[in-house]
Amino acid sequence: MNKKTLSQYIGYGVGALGMDLSYGLFYTFLSKYLTDVLYIPALFLMVVTFLARIWDGVNDPMMGSIVDNTVSRFGKYRRWILVGSACNAVALALLFWNPGFTVAKGQPASPGLLVWVAVMYVLWGMTNTMMDIPYWSMVPSLTSDPKQRNLAATVPRAFSGLGQMLIVLLSVRMIESLGGQAGLNAPGFRRWALLCGGAMVLLMLVSFTATGRIHALTRTEAPKERFSLRTVLHTLRQNDQLLVFMLVALLHNTGWYLVSGLSTYYFENVWGDLHMVSLFGTLVGAGQAAGLLLLPLLTRWLERNTVIRLAMALSAAGYLGMFLFSAVWNILPLFAAFGFLGMMGVGCGFVAQTVMLSDIVDYGEYKLGYRADSVVFSMKGFLQKGAYSIQSLVMYAGLAVTHYNGTLKTQPLSAQHGITVMMFLFPPLLTLAALALFTKKYKLNRAAMEDVAAQLGKA
């Protein structure tokens, strides 16, 4: 690989750092902000999450179809990542901004505040889709070489992991500093969201500039076949490996989102130290960064699918180890060691998902006779949101059932035990289910993809 190609991959990957500043703040800290700062009832949030995902089931494939039909001098992807990032930055700022509704500890949230939160929640998801789908859809266009495709997926995933690490590592201190008070507070959240949104737009501009030649590799004229909702549904039904991938990714991602989403609750309300979130973020970031290297390194000796199975097994073992050495035996070094190993598996799994989708695009073209990059990659964003929805349903229902109360400094033991179980015991069960399904049903191995490439004339 020449330096120009590598620099293009790096420039492309920088955009993922920006996206995950918004993404990480939404998925890791929004729940805590809503329940403990705005005092929104957990049951209301559970309903909002459910309804938002129903809309995503229509909106995400629709956006994929729009991208595939885009005709622009910038190519079909690049315009959308720039417009989408600007819109998402605005939505992120509004989501963490209270326009004047009364918030009082121990008092029911006002109807106006509930409506505001629901609308901004859905708006954030729509604008995230607007940039996420075209951004990740570029991966198959970067290269068709299997080894380079591993790298092309690894670079943005590395930046993505860095973005999430920075959010977990810095957010608590930045919110306290920007808000001028200890603990999580509304002014700090609002200002931190503005900074993250502005940084995202600047970093996506770098990605937009660096990928200037990608549009030459993609369709810029009107497609021969106009994509419709019927075509989208046909693609999803007939591409059997896409359906397998969707279930595997949904199970795997839900496990990780439970850990990520509950971390602030666990360290503040069970561990007793909110600032442990920053140390945990360092652990997560280091582990996932190391995990990003597993796929390109181990595929020198092992087939990719074997590496993916090992990664999922490592994730499950890591979750169980963290439970044993925090909830059963309080041994911080062993908690950290198993956390690092588990996060290596998670990081490798995320890279693998991007590579798998790239293969599924080629497989779909071979099987169905047409190429649908953005429709297929729209499933990535939809599944992330789907996994987050399951996480939210489990989390909010668990918090409600175990009598969690955001106005209390010390939570009842029922809530503390519930948070621990949801964070450390549900994830390994979900990950092992994903491993079993992947092993039994996913068939796009090296030999299968070589045959696909030969049939498409890409060998």
Secondary structure, DSSP 4 states (H G I P E B T S, - for coil): --HHHHHHHHHHHHHHHHHHHHHHIIIIIHHHHHHHTS---HHHHHHHHHHHHHHHHHHHHHHHHHHHT---TTHHHHHHHHHHHHHHHHHHHHHT---S----TTSPPPHHHHHHHHHHHHHHHHHHHHHHHHHHHTHHHH---HHHHHHHHHHHHHHHHHHHHHHHHHHHHHHHHHHTSSSS-HHHHHHHHHHHHHHHHHHHHHHHHHTTTGGGGS--SPPSS---HHHHHHHHHH-HHHHHHHHHHHHHHHHHHHHHHHHHHIIIIIIS-TTHHHHHHHHHHHHHHHHHTHHHHHTTTS-HHHHHHHHHHHHHHHHHHHHIIIIIS--HHHHHHHHHHHHHHHHHHHHHHHHHHHHHHHHHHHHHSS--HHHHHHHHHHHHHHHHHHHHHHHHHHHHHTT--TT-SS--HHHHHHHHHHHHTHHHHHHHHHHHHHHHH----HHHHHHHHHHHT--
